[in-house]
Amino acid sequence: MSAAVPPVPPVPPDTPASPQLPAHVPVPLMNLPNALTVLRLILVPVFLLALFNLGGHDTAWRWIAFSVFAVAAITDRYDGRIARSRGQVTDFGKIADPIADKALTGSALIGLSMLGELPWWVTLVILAREVGITLLRFAIIRYGVIAASPGGKVKTLVQVLAIGLLVMPLPDQIGWLRVGLMGLAVLLTIVTGLDYLARAALLVRRGRVAHPDGGGRVAHPDDGA
């Protein structure tokens, strides 16, 4: 007597194919965040022309200069935020955005010092910190990213407000407010710079321990240091 043949299990219905993940779509270079960054760069010489027009002390032109500076500062506020929210972060934006920031604040500080309305030592202290930290960011980029600190964001805001007050042709009676706000900007500039140096040293030390061969995680620096 032959052995019984085991029953054949029913064939399960065809399972639907797993959904394919969308292929990576490169972010176009021409997008709104990059356009805002380029606009900020274009507004820098426009701001300087307005600031120095008619000797730099004409009331109407000073208000025009302040308006241009304010528009440029607003683009700095939103270009990075829009890029991150829309997934439009590009290598161009990562490089051009901090350059545009430093160009705007640096040109304003130098221009005000040339007009005799801001001591040169203030301009040099702020520019040395900003340029130095920017170079340091790229020097340690192989070890990772130092997140923007709340102090760095406050520093940037106070700098913009202090410069704006100096650019506006306001009465001398509020000179104390200009001096006080710029003094606070200098203080925050120094304190946040020292804080960034300390965090950078810690990051590099940890990176060398984790990667004794000198390698590290490649990343792009964050804004607002």
GROMACS elastic network, one bead per residue, 0.5 to 0.9 nm:
[ bonds ]
;  ai    aj funct       b0    kb
    1     4     6  0.89975   500
    2     5     6  0.88379   500
    4     7     6  0.89997   500
    5     8     6  0.86417   500
    6     9     6  0.89765   500
    8    11     6  0.86037   500
    9    12     6  0.88072   500
   11    14     6  0.86914   500
   12    15     6  0.81017   500
   14    17     6  0.88007   500
   15    18     6  0.87269   500
   16    19     6  0.85243   500
   17    20     6  0.83690   500
   20    23     6  0.85435   500
   21    24     6  0.88667   500
   22    25     6  0.82091   500
   25    28     6  0.88879   500
   26    29     6  0.89459   500
   27    30     6  0.86530   500
   27    31     6  0.84204   500
   27    87     6  0.78445   500
   27    88     6  0.57890   500
   27    89     6  0.72677   500
   27    90     6  0.66624   500
   28    31     6  0.64373   500
   28    88     6  0.77034   500
   28    90     6  0.80221   500
   29    34     6  0.72395   500
   29    88     6  0.86169   500
   29    90     6  0.68959   500
   29    91     6  0.88323   500
   29    92     6  0.74775   500
   29    93     6  0.86436   500
   30    33     6  0.85461   500
   30    34     6  0.65345   500
   30    35     6  0.69006   500
   31    34     6  0.55630   500
   31    35     6  0.60970   500
   31    36     6  0.87773   500
   31    83     6  0.86958   500
   31    88     6  0.72937   500
   32    36     6  0.62233   500
   32    37     6  0.87101   500
   32    79     6  0.75729   500
   32    82     6  0.78541   500
   32    83     6  0.78889   500
   32    88     6  0.84998   500
   33    36     6  0.51675   500
   33    37     6  0.63679   500
   33    38     6  0.87726   500
   33    75     6  0.86450   500
   33    78     6  0.77829   500
   33    80     6  0.65829   500
   33    81     6  0.83162   500
   33    82     6  0.61367   500
   33    83     6  0.54935   500
   33    88     6  0.74202   500
   33    89     6  0.81495   500
   33    93     6  0.76096   500
   34    38     6  0.61646   500
   34    39     6  0.84504   500
   34    79     6  0.71504   500
   34    80     6  0.89064   500
   34    83     6  0.82288   500
   34    88     6  0.87538   500
   34    89     6  0.87296   500
   34    90     6  0.82511   500
   34    92     6  0.76725   500
   34    93     6  0.57992   500
   34    96     6  0.83183   500
   34    97     6  0.82265   500
   35    38     6  0.51226   500
   35    39     6  0.60302   500
   35    40     6  0.86226   500
   35    79     6  0.84052   500
   36    40     6  0.62302   500
   36    41     6  0.87651   500
   36    72     6  0.85832   500
   36    75     6  0.56935   500
   36    76     6  0.77753   500
   36    78     6  0.82708   500
   36    79     6  0.59258   500
   37    40     6  0.51227   500
   37    41     6  0.64928   500
   37    42     6  0.88029   500
   37    72     6  0.88078   500
   37    75     6  0.69430   500
   37    76     6  0.71830   500
   37    79     6  0.66151   500
   37    80     6  0.89058   500
   37    93     6  0.73560   500
   37    96     6  0.69327   500
   37    97     6  0.58607   500
   37   100     6  0.66888   500
   37   101     6  0.88105   500
   38    41     6  0.50585   500
   38    42     6  0.62432   500
   38    43     6  0.86324   500
   38    96     6  0.78978   500
   38    97     6  0.84845   500
   38   100     6  0.78123   500
   39    42     6  0.50207   500
   39    43     6  0.61252   500
   39    44     6  0.88566   500
   39    72     6  0.75264   500
   39    75     6  0.79762   500
   40    43     6  0.50830   500
   40    44     6  0.65646   500
   40    71     6  0.81721   500
   40    73     6  0.77823   500
   40    75     6  0.66310   500
   40    76     6  0.74794   500
   40    97     6  0.89211   500
   40   100     6  0.62898   500
   40   101     6  0.80593   500
   40   103     6  0.89878   500
   40   104     6  0.76037   500
   41    44     6  0.54729   500
   41    45     6  0.79468   500
   41    72     6  0.82582   500
   41    96     6  0.87638   500
   41    99     6  0.84093   500
   41   100     6  0.53427   500
   41   101     6  0.84036   500
   41   103     6  0.73420   500
   41   104     6  0.74868   500
   42    45     6  0.64710   500
   42    46     6  0.70412   500
   43    47     6  0.59162   500
   43    48     6  0.86064   500
   43    68     6  0.67696   500
   43    69     6  0.77100   500
   43    71     6  0.85187   500
   43    72     6  0.64848   500
   43   104     6  0.82583   500
   44    47     6  0.51552   500
   44    48     6  0.63943   500
   44    49     6  0.87786   500
   44    68     6  0.83954   500
   44    69     6  0.79097   500
   44    72     6  0.79170   500
   44   100     6  0.84209   500
   44   103     6  0.69899   500
   44   104     6  0.56703   500
   44   107     6  0.72460   500
   44   108     6  0.85605   500
   45    49     6  0.61235   500
   45    50     6  0.86056   500
   45   107     6  0.85662   500
   46    49     6  0.51880   500
   46    50     6  0.63230   500
   46    51     6  0.85973   500
   46    65     6  0.80417   500
   46    68     6  0.74185   500
   47    50     6  0.52179   500
   47    51     6  0.60380   500
   47    52     6  0.87091   500
   47    64     6  0.81139   500
   47    65     6  0.52018   500
   47    66     6  0.78016   500
   47    67     6  0.85984   500
   47    68     6  0.56864   500
   47    69     6  0.62381   500
   47   104     6  0.86977   500
   47   107     6  0.87365   500
   47   108     6  0.81706   500
   48    52     6  0.61122   500
   48    53     6  0.82992   500
   48    65     6  0.73827   500
   48   107     6  0.73119   500
   48   108     6  0.74668   500
   48   111     6  0.71606   500
   49    52     6  0.54771   500
   49    53     6  0.58745   500
   49    65     6  0.80058   500
   50    53     6  0.52314   500
   50    54     6  0.87359   500
   50    56     6  0.78925   500
   50    61     6  0.55954   500
   50    62     6  0.67659   500
   50    63     6  0.87077   500
   50    64     6  0.63738   500
   50    66     6  0.86882   500
   50    68     6  0.84395   500
   51    54     6  0.86836   500
   51    55     6  0.84452   500
   51    56     6  0.54242   500
   51    57     6  0.80724   500
   51    58     6  0.87287   500
   51    61     6  0.65784   500
   51    62     6  0.57895   500
   51    63     6  0.88007   500
   51    64     6  0.79636   500
   51    65     6  0.52139   500
   51    66     6  0.81726   500
   51   108     6  0.86705   500
   51   111     6  0.75859   500
   51   112     6  0.85457   500
   51   167     6  0.78051   500
   52    55     6  0.55680   500
   52    57     6  0.77129   500
   52    58     6  0.88277   500
   52    61     6  0.83212   500
   52    62     6  0.84862   500
   52    65     6  0.88611   500
   52   111     6  0.78239   500
   52   115     6  0.81822   500
   53    56     6  0.53229   500
   53    57     6  0.79373   500
   53    58     6  0.74419   500
   53    61     6  0.66701   500
   53    62     6  0.84749   500
   54    57     6  0.68234   500
   54    58     6  0.60961   500
   54    61     6  0.79493   500
   55    58     6  0.71042   500
   55   115     6  0.84978   500
   56    59     6  0.87144   500
   56    61     6  0.77519   500
   56    62     6  0.72232   500
   56   115     6  0.68743   500
   57    60     6  0.88978   500
   57    61     6  0.78380   500
   57    62     6  0.69040   500
   57   115     6  0.85539   500
   57   169     6  0.80374   500
   58    61     6  0.54701   500
   58    62     6  0.60716   500
   58    63     6  0.87778   500
   58   169     6  0.83634   500
   59    62     6  0.51329   500
   59    63     6  0.63813   500
   59    64     6  0.87518   500
   59   168     6  0.83403   500
   59   169     6  0.58979   500
   60    63     6  0.52785   500
   60    64     6  0.63809   500
   60    65     6  0.87168   500
   60   169     6  0.85804   500
   61    65     6  0.60278   500
   61    66     6  0.85017   500
   62    66     6  0.61410   500
   62    67     6  0.85850   500
   62   167     6  0.64148   500
   62   168     6  0.60193   500
   62   169     6  0.61560   500
   63    67     6  0.61605   500
   63    68     6  0.86768   500
   63   167     6  0.77571   500
   63   168     6  0.59297   500
   63   169     6  0.69008   500
   64    67     6  0.50544   500
   64    68     6  0.62836   500
   64    69     6  0.85938   500
   65    68     6  0.52088   500
   65    69     6  0.61520   500
   65    70     6  0.85784   500
   65   167     6  0.71890   500
   65   168     6  0.80783   500
   66    70     6  0.60061   500
   66    71     6  0.86194   500
   66   164     6  0.64039   500
   66   165     6  0.87011   500
   66   167     6  0.58122   500
   66   168     6  0.59254   500
   67    70     6  0.50679   500
   67    71     6  0.62533   500
   67    72     6  0.86435   500
   68    71     6  0.52459   500
   68    72     6  0.62478   500
   68    73     6  0.86225   500
   69    72     6  0.51507   500
   69    73     6  0.60983   500
   69    74     6  0.86315   500
   69   104     6  0.78276   500
   69   108     6  0.84271   500
   69   160     6  0.89894   500
   69   164     6  0.74920   500
   69   167     6  0.87467   500
   70    73     6  0.50513   500
   70    74     6  0.61745   500
   70    75     6  0.87688   500
   70   160     6  0.86040   500
   70   164     6  0.75097   500
   71    74     6  0.51194   500
   71    75     6  0.64434   500
   71    76     6  0.88576   500
   72    75     6  0.52296   500
   72    76     6  0.65571   500
   72    77     6  0.89320   500
   72   104     6  0.76936   500
   73    76     6  0.50755   500
   73    77     6  0.64987   500
   73   101     6  0.82663   500
   73   104     6  0.80501   500
   73   160     6  0.73559   500
   74    78     6  0.65901   500
   74    79     6  0.87304   500
   75    78     6  0.53372   500
   75    79     6  0.58108   500
   75    80     6  0.88977   500
   76    79     6  0.58164   500
   76    80     6  0.73493   500
   76    97     6  0.78182   500
   76   100     6  0.83252   500
   76   101     6  0.69503   500
   77    80     6  0.71886   500
   77    81     6  0.74008   500
   78    81     6  0.50995   500
   78    82     6  0.59759   500
   78    83     6  0.84720   500
   79    82     6  0.53055   500
   79    83     6  0.61601   500
   79    84     6  0.87716   500
   79    93     6  0.89266   500
   79    97     6  0.83176   500
   80    83     6  0.50443   500
   80    84     6  0.62542   500
   80    85     6  0.86038   500
   80    89     6  0.79612   500
   80    93     6  0.82668   500
   80    94     6  0.89280   500
   80    97     6  0.80025   500
   80   223     6  0.85006   500
   81    84     6  0.53731   500
   81    85     6  0.61660   500
   81    86     6  0.86035   500
   82    85     6  0.51589   500
   82    86     6  0.59936   500
   82    87     6  0.81999   500
   82    88     6  0.77210   500
   82    89     6  0.89012   500
   83    86     6  0.54260   500
   83    87     6  0.57595   500
   83    89     6  0.51004   500
   83    90     6  0.83148   500
   83    93     6  0.86657   500
   84    87     6  0.51378   500
   84    88     6  0.63138   500
   84    89     6  0.61351   500
   85    88     6  0.77757   500
   86    89     6  0.81973   500
   87    90     6  0.89955   500
   89    92     6  0.84421   500
   89    93     6  0.65845   500
   89    94     6  0.74074   500
   90    93     6  0.51685   500
   90    94     6  0.63514   500
   90    95     6  0.88398   500
   91    94     6  0.50667   500
   91    95     6  0.64076   500
   91    96     6  0.85217   500
   91   220     6  0.87828   500
   92    95     6  0.53404   500
   92    96     6  0.58048   500
   92    97     6  0.81418   500
   93    96     6  0.50656   500
   93    97     6  0.54583   500
   93    98     6  0.85592   500
   94    97     6  0.58510   500
   94    98     6  0.73096   500
   94   220     6  0.73122   500
   94   221     6  0.79458   500
   94   222     6  0.84509   500
   94   223     6  0.88391   500
   95    98     6  0.63148   500
   95    99     6  0.67317   500
   96    99     6  0.50959   500
   96   100     6  0.60157   500
   96   101     6  0.86127   500
   97   100     6  0.51767   500
   97   101     6  0.62666   500
   97   102     6  0.87976   500
   97   223     6  0.86263   500
   98   102     6  0.61874   500
   98   103     6  0.84324   500
   98   134     6  0.78145   500
   98   223     6  0.73085   500
   99   102     6  0.52928   500
   99   103     6  0.60020   500
   99   104     6  0.86114   500
   99   134     6  0.89766   500
  100   103     6  0.50084   500
  100   104     6  0.61466   500
  100   105     6  0.87491   500
  101   104     6  0.53478   500
  101   105     6  0.63904   500
  101   106     6  0.82641   500
  102   105     6  0.53719   500
  102   106     6  0.54875   500
  102   107     6  0.80531   500
  102   127     6  0.81679   500
  102   130     6  0.71685   500
  102   131     6  0.76474   500
  103   106     6  0.51633   500
  103   107     6  0.57832   500
  103   108     6  0.83784   500
  104   107     6  0.54377   500
  104   108     6  0.62689   500
  104   109     6  0.87375   500
  105   108     6  0.51562   500
  105   109     6  0.61438   500
  105   110     6  0.85971   500
  105   127     6  0.86402   500
  105   159     6  0.80471   500
  105   160     6  0.74698   500
  105   163     6  0.79307   500
  106   109     6  0.51984   500
  106   110     6  0.60839   500
  106   111     6  0.83658   500
  106   123     6  0.78605   500
  106   126     6  0.84280   500
  106   127     6  0.64831   500
  106   130     6  0.89710   500
  107   110     6  0.51950   500
  107   111     6  0.58554   500
  107   112     6  0.84884   500
  108   111     6  0.50885   500
  108   112     6  0.61162   500
  108   113     6  0.85668   500
  108   163     6  0.71172   500
  108   167     6  0.83033   500
  109   112     6  0.52529   500
  109   113     6  0.61969   500
  109   114     6  0.86270   500
  109   118     6  0.74808   500
  109   120     6  0.86211   500
  109   122     6  0.84085   500
  109   123     6  0.55923   500
  109   124     6  0.88606   500
  109   126     6  0.86996   500
  109   127     6  0.85192   500
  109   163     6  0.72701   500
  110   113     6  0.50913   500
  110   114     6  0.61103   500
  110   115     6  0.86504   500
  110   118     6  0.85222   500
  110   120     6  0.78670   500
  110   123     6  0.64666   500
  110   124     6  0.86989   500
  111   114     6  0.50875   500
  111   115     6  0.63172   500
  111   116     6  0.87564   500
  111   117     6  0.88898   500
  111   118     6  0.88712   500
  112   115     6  0.50707   500
  112   116     6  0.63583   500
  112   117     6  0.53310   500
  112   118     6  0.55534   500
  112   119     6  0.85413   500
  112   120     6  0.89994   500
  112   123     6  0.88767   500
  112   163     6  0.86106   500
  112   166     6  0.77064   500
  112   167     6  0.76043   500
  113   117     6  0.56313   500
  113   119     6  0.58757   500
  113   120     6  0.56180   500
  113   122     6  0.87700   500
  113   123     6  0.71912   500
  114   117     6  0.76004   500
  114   118     6  0.80358   500
  114   120     6  0.82831   500
  115   118     6  0.77567   500
  116   119     6  0.70585   500
  116   120     6  0.85368   500
  117   166     6  0.75417   500
  118   121     6  0.85456   500
  118   122     6  0.71420   500
  118   123     6  0.75173   500
  118   166     6  0.82022   500
  119   122     6  0.55839   500
  119   123     6  0.69138   500
  120   123     6  0.51054   500
  120   124     6  0.61463   500
  120   125     6  0.85933   500
  121   124     6  0.50493   500
  121   125     6  0.60384   500
  121   126     6  0.85989   500
  122   125     6  0.52565   500
  122   126     6  0.62911   500
  122   127     6  0.85580   500
  122   182     6  0.85624   500
  122   183     6  0.87126   500
  122   186     6  0.70501   500
  123   126     6  0.53783   500
  123   127     6  0.60283   500
  123   128     6  0.84075   500
  124   127     6  0.51594   500
  124   128     6  0.58274   500
  124   129     6  0.84509   500
  125   128     6  0.52778   500
  125   129     6  0.62873   500
  125   130     6  0.87169   500
  125   186     6  0.75360   500
  125   189     6  0.82972   500
  125   190     6  0.80968   500
  126   129     6  0.52556   500
  126   130     6  0.61622   500
  126   131     6  0.85855   500
  126   185     6  0.86302   500
  126   186     6  0.66598   500
  126   189     6  0.64501   500
  126   190     6  0.79630   500
  127   130     6  0.50912   500
  127   131     6  0.58958   500
  127   132     6  0.80751   500
  128   131     6  0.54405   500
  128   132     6  0.57302   500
  128   133     6  0.83478   500
  129   132     6  0.51468   500
  129   133     6  0.59658   500
  129   134     6  0.84306   500
  129   189     6  0.70061   500
  129   190     6  0.72256   500
  129   193     6  0.63571   500
  130   133     6  0.53867   500
  130   134     6  0.61497   500
  130   135     6  0.87100   500
  130   189     6  0.82273   500
  130   193     6  0.81919   500
  130   225     6  0.87653   500
  131   134     6  0.51260   500
  131   135     6  0.62386   500
  131   136     6  0.85743   500
  132   135     6  0.52541   500
  132   136     6  0.61323   500
  132   137     6  0.86732   500
  132   193     6  0.89380   500
  133   137     6  0.61041   500
  133   138     6  0.88603   500
  133   193     6  0.70770   500
  133   196     6  0.76867   500
  133   197     6  0.80009   500
  133   225     6  0.76834   500
  134   137     6  0.51621   500
  134   138     6  0.67996   500
  134   139     6  0.88279   500
  134   221     6  0.89924   500
  134   225     6  0.85155   500
  135   138     6  0.54353   500
  135   139     6  0.62372   500
  135   140     6  0.89224   500
  136   140     6  0.62707   500
  136   141     6  0.83873   500
  136   197     6  0.85150   500
  136   200     6  0.82085   500
  137   140     6  0.55796   500
  137   141     6  0.59756   500
  137   145     6  0.80997   500
  137   146     6  0.81915   500
  137   200     6  0.82935   500
  137   220     6  0.85374   500
  137   221     6  0.60603   500
  137   222     6  0.86091   500
  138   142     6  0.81509   500
  138   220     6  0.79480   500
  138   221     6  0.71238   500
  139   142     6  0.76001   500
  140   143     6  0.56533   500
  140   144     6  0.70888   500
  140   145     6  0.82212   500
  140   200     6  0.74325   500
  140   203     6  0.83257   500
  140   204     6  0.69510   500
  140   221     6  0.89391   500
  141   144     6  0.53631   500
  141   145     6  0.64620   500
  141   146     6  0.89338   500
  141   216     6  0.87203   500
  141   217     6  0.80042   500
  141   218     6  0.62704   500
  141   219     6  0.58877   500
  141   220     6  0.62673   500
  141   221     6  0.65177   500
  142   145     6  0.85482   500
  142   204     6  0.89891   500
  142   207     6  0.86913   500
  142   215     6  0.73085   500
  142   216     6  0.51828   500
  142   217     6  0.54407   500
  142   219     6  0.65836   500
  142   220     6  0.86639   500
  143   203     6  0.67574   500
  143   204     6  0.61283   500
  143   206     6  0.84220   500
  143   207     6  0.54759   500
  143   208     6  0.81913   500
  143   215     6  0.78387   500
  143   217     6  0.54027   500
  143   218     6  0.66655   500
  143   219     6  0.78123   500
  144   203     6  0.74627   500
  144   204     6  0.85654   500
  144   207     6  0.81405   500
  144   216     6  0.73687   500
  144   217     6  0.56477   500
  144   218     6  0.62282   500
  144   219     6  0.55251   500
  144   220     6  0.75589   500
  144   221     6  0.77411   500
  145   203     6  0.85228   500
  145   218     6  0.87065   500
  145   219     6  0.62705   500
  145   220     6  0.64735   500
  145   221     6  0.51802   500
  145   222     6  0.64938   500
  146   149     6  0.85120   500
  146   196     6  0.80996   500
  146   199     6  0.73286   500
  146   200     6  0.71497   500
  146   203     6  0.78779   500
  146   221     6  0.67823   500
  146   222     6  0.67137   500
  146   225     6  0.81955   500
  147   221     6  0.79207   500
  147   222     6  0.59223   500
  147   223     6  0.78456   500
  147   224     6  0.83400   500
  147   225     6  0.77259   500
  148   151     6  0.82983   500
  148   152     6  0.64748   500
  148   153     6  0.73091   500
  148   222     6  0.61410   500
  148   223     6  0.59635   500
  148   224     6  0.50396   500
  148   225     6  0.51008   500
  149   152     6  0.51773   500
  149   153     6  0.66290   500
  149   154     6  0.88131   500
  149   192     6  0.83831   500
  149   196     6  0.87141   500
  149   224     6  0.70352   500
  149   225     6  0.63481   500
  150   153     6  0.52078   500
  150   154     6  0.62440   500
  150   155     6  0.85546   500
  150   224     6  0.83306   500
  150   225     6  0.87432   500
  151   154     6  0.50594   500
  151   155     6  0.59971   500
  151   156     6  0.86465   500
  151   188     6  0.74112   500
  151   191     6  0.85999   500
  151   192     6  0.62600   500
  151   224     6  0.87100   500
  151   225     6  0.80670   500
  152   156     6  0.62982   500
  152   157     6  0.87223   500
  152   188     6  0.78946   500
  152   189     6  0.80110   500
  152   192     6  0.59653   500
  152   193     6  0.84457   500
  152   196     6  0.89543   500
  152   223     6  0.88782   500
  152   224     6  0.52995   500
  153   156     6  0.51929   500
  153   157     6  0.63292   500
  153   158     6  0.87085   500
  153   223     6  0.87451   500
  153   224     6  0.52676   500
  153   225     6  0.71077   500
  154   157     6  0.50870   500
  154   158     6  0.61085   500
  154   159     6  0.85055   500
  154   188     6  0.80047   500
  154   224     6  0.88118   500
  155   158     6  0.52173   500
  155   159     6  0.60861   500
  155   160     6  0.86637   500
  155   184     6  0.85601   500
  155   185     6  0.61554   500
  155   186     6  0.85609   500
  155   187     6  0.87715   500
  155   188     6  0.54159   500
  155   189     6  0.61600   500
  155   192     6  0.76416   500
  155   224     6  0.85443   500
  155   225     6  0.87163   500
  156   159     6  0.51376   500
  156   160     6  0.62914   500
  156   161     6  0.87147   500
  156   185     6  0.81197   500
  156   188     6  0.88800   500
  156   189     6  0.84169   500
  156   224     6  0.71676   500
  156   225     6  0.86243   500
  157   160     6  0.52465   500
  157   161     6  0.62477   500
  157   162     6  0.86063   500
  157   185     6  0.87216   500
  158   161     6  0.50716   500
  158   162     6  0.59686   500
  158   163     6  0.84869   500
  158   181     6  0.70571   500
  158   182     6  0.77463   500
  158   184     6  0.74335   500
  158   185     6  0.55237   500
  158   188     6  0.84253   500
  159   162     6  0.51551   500
  159   163     6  0.61107   500
  159   164     6  0.84567   500
  159   181     6  0.81355   500
  159   182     6  0.70032   500
  159   184     6  0.85147   500
  159   185     6  0.52389   500
  159   186     6  0.80727   500
  159   188     6  0.89548   500
  159   189     6  0.85183   500
  160   163     6  0.52123   500
  160   164     6  0.60087   500
  160   165     6  0.86488   500
  160   185     6  0.88756   500
  161   164     6  0.50134   500
  161   165     6  0.62206   500
  161   166     6  0.87209   500
  161   181     6  0.77323   500
  161   182     6  0.85270   500
  162   165     6  0.52396   500
  162   166     6  0.64287   500
  162   167     6  0.87876   500
  162   177     6  0.88265   500
  162   178     6  0.63252   500
  162   179     6  0.83162   500
  162   180     6  0.86865   500
  162   181     6  0.54323   500
  162   182     6  0.51436   500
  162   183     6  0.87870   500
  162   184     6  0.87799   500
  162   185     6  0.71823   500
  163   166     6  0.51097   500
  163   167     6  0.61721   500
  163   168     6  0.86984   500
  163   178     6  0.85251   500
  163   182     6  0.75961   500
  164   167     6  0.51093   500
  164   168     6  0.61975   500
  165   168     6  0.53387   500
  165   169     6  0.81416   500
  165   170     6  0.76832   500
  165   177     6  0.84388   500
  165   178     6  0.61236   500
  165   181     6  0.87485   500
  166   169     6  0.75099   500
  166   170     6  0.81361   500
  166   175     6  0.89360   500
  166   178     6  0.64856   500
  166   182     6  0.89650   500
  167   170     6  0.85541   500
  169   172     6  0.89786   500
  170   173     6  0.83006   500
  170   174     6  0.73973   500
  170   175     6  0.84950   500
  171   174     6  0.62337   500
  171   175     6  0.75793   500
  172   175     6  0.51222   500
  172   176     6  0.84956   500
  173   176     6  0.74155   500
  173   177     6  0.88348   500
  174   177     6  0.53369   500
  174   178     6  0.67832   500
  174   179     6  0.89427   500
  175   178     6  0.51105   500
  175   179     6  0.62324   500
  175   180     6  0.85262   500
  176   179     6  0.51304   500
  176   180     6  0.59509   500
  176   181     6  0.84746   500
  177   180     6  0.50920   500
  177   181     6  0.59996   500
  177   182     6  0.84201   500
  178   181     6  0.53454   500
  178   182     6  0.60824   500
  178   183     6  0.84074   500
  179   182     6  0.52669   500
  179   183     6  0.59579   500
  179   184     6  0.85802   500
  180   183     6  0.50416   500
  180   184     6  0.62173   500
  180   185     6  0.86334   500
  181   184     6  0.50490   500
  181   185     6  0.61993   500
  181   186     6  0.87379   500
  182   186     6  0.62261   500
  182   187     6  0.85932   500
  183   186     6  0.51494   500
  183   187     6  0.62356   500
  183   188     6  0.86637   500
  184   187     6  0.50335   500
  184   188     6  0.61147   500
  184   189     6  0.83986   500
  185   188     6  0.52035   500
  185   189     6  0.59724   500
  185   190     6  0.86902   500
  186   190     6  0.62963   500
  186   191     6  0.86589   500
  187   190     6  0.53280   500
  187   191     6  0.61662   500
  187   192     6  0.85231   500
  188   191     6  0.50918   500
  188   192     6  0.58020   500
  188   193     6  0.81022   500
  189   192     6  0.55403   500
  189   193     6  0.59928   500
  189   194     6  0.87125   500
  190   193     6  0.50725   500
  190   194     6  0.62725   500
  190   195     6  0.86467   500
  191   194     6  0.52805   500
  191   195     6  0.62322   500
  191   196     6  0.86800   500
  192   196     6  0.60571   500
  192   197     6  0.85858   500
  192   225     6  0.73882   500
  193   196     6  0.51095   500
  193   197     6  0.62857   500
  193   198     6  0.87426   500
  193   225     6  0.78102   500
  194   197     6  0.50617   500
  194   198     6  0.62942   500
  194   199     6  0.87322   500
  195   198     6  0.51702   500
  195   199     6  0.62821   500
  195   200     6  0.85476   500
  196   199     6  0.51140   500
  196   200     6  0.59385   500
  196   201     6  0.85306   500
  196   225     6  0.70008   500
  197   200     6  0.50359   500
  197   201     6  0.61548   500
  197   202     6  0.86644   500
  198   201     6  0.52369   500
  198   202     6  0.63698   500
  198   203     6  0.87272   500
  199   202     6  0.50847   500
  199   203     6  0.61323   500
  199   204     6  0.86590   500
  200   203     6  0.50497   500
  200   204     6  0.61833   500
  200   205     6  0.85602   500
  201   204     6  0.52318   500
  201   205     6  0.61319   500
  201   206     6  0.86475   500
  202   205     6  0.51168   500
  202   206     6  0.61722   500
  202   207     6  0.84749   500
  203   206     6  0.52324   500
  203   207     6  0.60231   500
  203   208     6  0.86455   500
  204   208     6  0.61359   500
  204   209     6  0.86248   500
  205   208     6  0.52881   500
  205   209     6  0.63782   500
  205   210     6  0.87621   500
  206   209     6  0.51347   500
  206   210     6  0.61710   500
  206   211     6  0.84644   500
  207   210     6  0.51182   500
  207   211     6  0.58533   500
  207   212     6  0.79439   500
  207   214     6  0.82330   500
  207   215     6  0.81420   500
  207   216     6  0.64557   500
  207   217     6  0.85431   500
  208   211     6  0.50183   500
  208   212     6  0.50942   500
  208   213     6  0.77776   500
  208   214     6  0.64014   500
  208   215     6  0.79682   500
  208   216     6  0.80513   500
  209   212     6  0.56220   500
  210   213     6  0.89389   500
  210   215     6  0.88104   500
  210   216     6  0.81464   500
  211   214     6  0.56579   500
  211   215     6  0.54716   500
  211   216     6  0.62161   500
  212   215     6  0.72963   500
  213   216     6  0.88506   500
  215   218     6  0.89257   500
  222   225     6  0.75312   500
